[in-house]
Amino acid sequence: MSEFKCHHCRESLQGKKYVQKDNFNYCVTCFDAHCANICVECNKPIGADSKEVCYKERFWHNTCFKCSKCLQPLATETFVVWDNKILCNNCVSQQAFPKCKGCLKDIKQGEQSVEYKGTIWHKDCFVCSNCKEVIGTKTFFPKDEGFYCVACYDILFTKYCVKCNKPITSGGVSYQDQPWHSECFVCVNCSKELSEQRFTVMDDKIFCVDCYKNFIAKKCAGCKNPITGFGKGSNVVTHETNSWHDYCFNCKACSVNLANKHFVFHQEQIYCPDCAKKLA
């Protein structure tokens, strides 16, 4: 059986008063010194023997939680946060009411409102920029200067994958101005994902480099290897039904490269004009 000790000083807590926080046990002294929350009003620790008020991850001694205007204690009273200040109901009623962004009228105490990035609306004035239906407190999407309900945002701005026709909610791939899910942009032969990978297209079908080389690419009449169009040999020489890497298009006799030069095609072989003259 594990010993019942303070998590910080390791002193025994048997028969002593202790405080539990984050699943650890502390003696009162260690809790006050190292674990207690700090009161935002007096900036002192809220000890184990003190009562605490918490609001939006901020903490006060219950005796420090007061109206910032009239100093009325509010630990057991209703209150309002106005401009990041704690106010009692009487004091907040004396404050200037904020203006609704939609109708430009006052938003009075008790009226339902919506706030977004420092701007405030009556709940019924917060409407979709497209269909004008009330958004209120429902989910919405900001776009440029407007706000859109889910349905309108989906219609106006959501991209749909050209392969599965489902919405692309994040990321994705764009090819020839068409959007794809990353998991949908794959080689038609081996299904390898091609996002950020080299690929090629043949007859509107997308292939990874390996599948294109092995199954689709023409073979060089010189070296017999695939002509992929990637890297070395991206330039191709074609004559009748044959194709060569440009660096393989050499005279059969003297091996001089004939890419972009005059040549003679004789009995399925390539010759420079000088070597061709020597043929029997």
N, C-alpha and C positions, 0 to 999 in steps of 0.2 A: 504494500500500500504506500503510495507516494506521500511524502511529508507535506503538511499543510503550512506553507511558508509564503511570505510576501514575495511577489515576483521580482521586485526590485532589490530590496535589501537582504532578502533570504532569511529574515527573522521569522520565528514561528508565530503563527496566527492563532494557535490553540487558545481558546478562551478569551480572545481579544476581538475588538471591533475591527471590521475590515470592509473594504469596498471592492466590488467586482466591476471590471471594465475590460471590454474586448476579450472576455472569457479568461481574464487573468485576475488573481486576487492580490490586493495591495493593503498594507497597513495604512492607517489614516495619515500618518506623517508622510509616507512616500507618495500617497495619492495626492495630497495637497501640494507637495513640492514638485511632482513630476507629471502628474496625469490630469490634474484639474483643468477644466475649461477656463478661459480668461474672459472676464466680464468686459463687454465692449464699452460700457459706460465708465467704470472706475479703473479698468485695466488691471484689476487684481484677480488672483485665482479664486474660483468658486469652490470653496473647500467642501469636504465631505459632510460637514455639519450645516452647510448652507443650503437654502432652497434655490433652485435654478429655473430660469425661464429660457426656453429655446424658441427661436423664430427664424426660419430659413437659414439654418446652420450658423446662426449667431446666438450668443449666450449672454445672459445677464444674471446678477444676483436678483432675487425677487424684489428686494428693496431698492434696486437700481432701475428696475423696469418702470419708467415713469413717462408721462406725457412730456415731450420735449418743449412744450410751450408753457403749460400751467403747472407742470411737475406733479400732477395727480398720479398716485400709484396705480398701475394698471395690471399688476400680476394676476388679479382675479377679475378683471374687467374686460369688456370688449374694447378694441382699439382699431385704428386705421393707420396704414403706412402711406405717408404723403411726401413725395420728393425725398424718399429714403429716411424720413423721420417718423418716429412713433408719436401718434396724436390720439387724444381721447375724442369721443364723439362730439363733445361740445366744441372743442377747438377746431376740429376738422370742418365743422359746419361754418366756421368763420373764415376759412381759407377761400381763395378764389377758385371757382370751379374750372376744370380743364375744358377745352373746346374740342368737340367731336370733329375729326378730320373729314367726315362725310357731310354732315349737315351744318357744321360750324356753330352749333348751339352748345350750351353748357351741358356737361355730363354731371348731373346733380347726385348728391349722396343717395345711395340705395339703388341707383339705376345700373343695370347690367352694362358692362363695357368690355371691349377687347383692346389689348395693348400689344403693339409689335414694334420693337426697336425704337422706343420712346414716343411713338405716335399712338393716339388713342381714338377709338370710335365708340358710339353707341353700338350695342350688340347688333341691332337691326340695321345699322348703317354700314356695317362691314360686309360688303357684297362682292361677288365675283365680278371681275372687270369685263368678262365676256357675256355671261348669261344674266347678270344682275341679280341672281338669286342670293338670298342672305346666307353668308357663310357662318356668321356668329362665332361660336366656339368650336366649330367642326374643323377637320383637317383642311389645310389650304397650301398652295405653293406660290411663293413670291417669284415674279419674273419681270425683270427690268423695273418699271415703275408700277406694275400692276399686281393684283392678287387673284388667284384662280382657284375655283373649286376643283376637286379631284377629277371629276368627269371632263370639265373643259380643258384642264391642263393635259389630260390624257389625249384628247382629240387634237389640241393645237400644237403640243410640243413634244409628246412622247415619240421616240423613234421605234420602229418595229423591224425586227430582224427579217431580212429578205428570204431567209431559209425556213425558219419555223413560224414566222409571222407573230411572234410574241414580243411584248414590250421589252426594250433594253433599259433597265433601271440604272445601270452603272457600267462604266467601261465600254467595252465593245470594240469592234474593228470597222473601219471605213475603207471600202475598196470600190473604186470607180463611182464615188459619191453615193454608195449604197451601204447601209449599216448592217452589221452582223453581230450576234453574240460571239465572244471569243471561242466558246465551245462549239459554235456552229460553223466557224470558218475553218474547215478541215479539208484535208486531201480526200478527193472522191474515191481514191483507191484503198488507202490504208487507214483513213480517218484520223491521221495525226493532226493535232491542232497547229495552225500555221500563223497564229498571232506572233509578230516579231520574228518570224522565220522567213527564209527565202522560199519562194514558190513560183510556179509558172502556170499559165492558162492556155489550154488548147480546146478549141470548140466550146468555149464558155464553161469549161470544166477546170477546176483548180487542182493542181497536183503539187505534192512536195517534190523537192529536188531529186530525192532518191527514186521515187516512183516514176518521175518523168524520165530520168536517165535509163531506168531499167525496162520500162514498158512503152514509152511514147517516143522518145527522141530518136531522130534518124542516126544511123551509124556512119561515121566518117569513112569514106572510101579508101582513105590512106591508112589510118591507124586502127580502124574498126571500132573505136570507142564512141560512146554517145556524143552527139553534138548538143550541148545543153544551153548554150548561150550565156553561161555563167563563167566568170573568171577568165583565165587564159583561153584564147580561142573563141571569144564571144563573136568574132566576125566569121562569117561562113561564105564559102565559095560554092556555087551551084552550077553544074553543067549537065544539061539533059536531065536524066533521072538520078544523077549522083550528087553527093554533097561532101565537102571536106571542111575540116578546120582550116582557117587561113594559113596556119603554120604547117599544115600537112600537105598543102597544095604545091608539091615539089616535082621537078623534072625527074622522071624515072631513071634517067641515065646519069646526070651530073648532080642531081639533088638541089639545084638552085631553086629558091622559092619563087613561084610564079603568080602569087596573089597580085591582082591588079596589073598583070603583065600579059603580053601575047603568049599563047601556048598552042600546042598541037595535040589533039586528042586522037590517039591511034591505038586500036585494038585494046580499048578500055584502059589505056595508060596515058599519062600526061608527060609531054616532052616540051622542052624549050625549043624555039625555032632552029637553033644551031644543031642540037642533038637530033631533031627530027629529020634534018637533011642527011644525016648519016645512016638513017634506017634503010635497010635493003628494000 
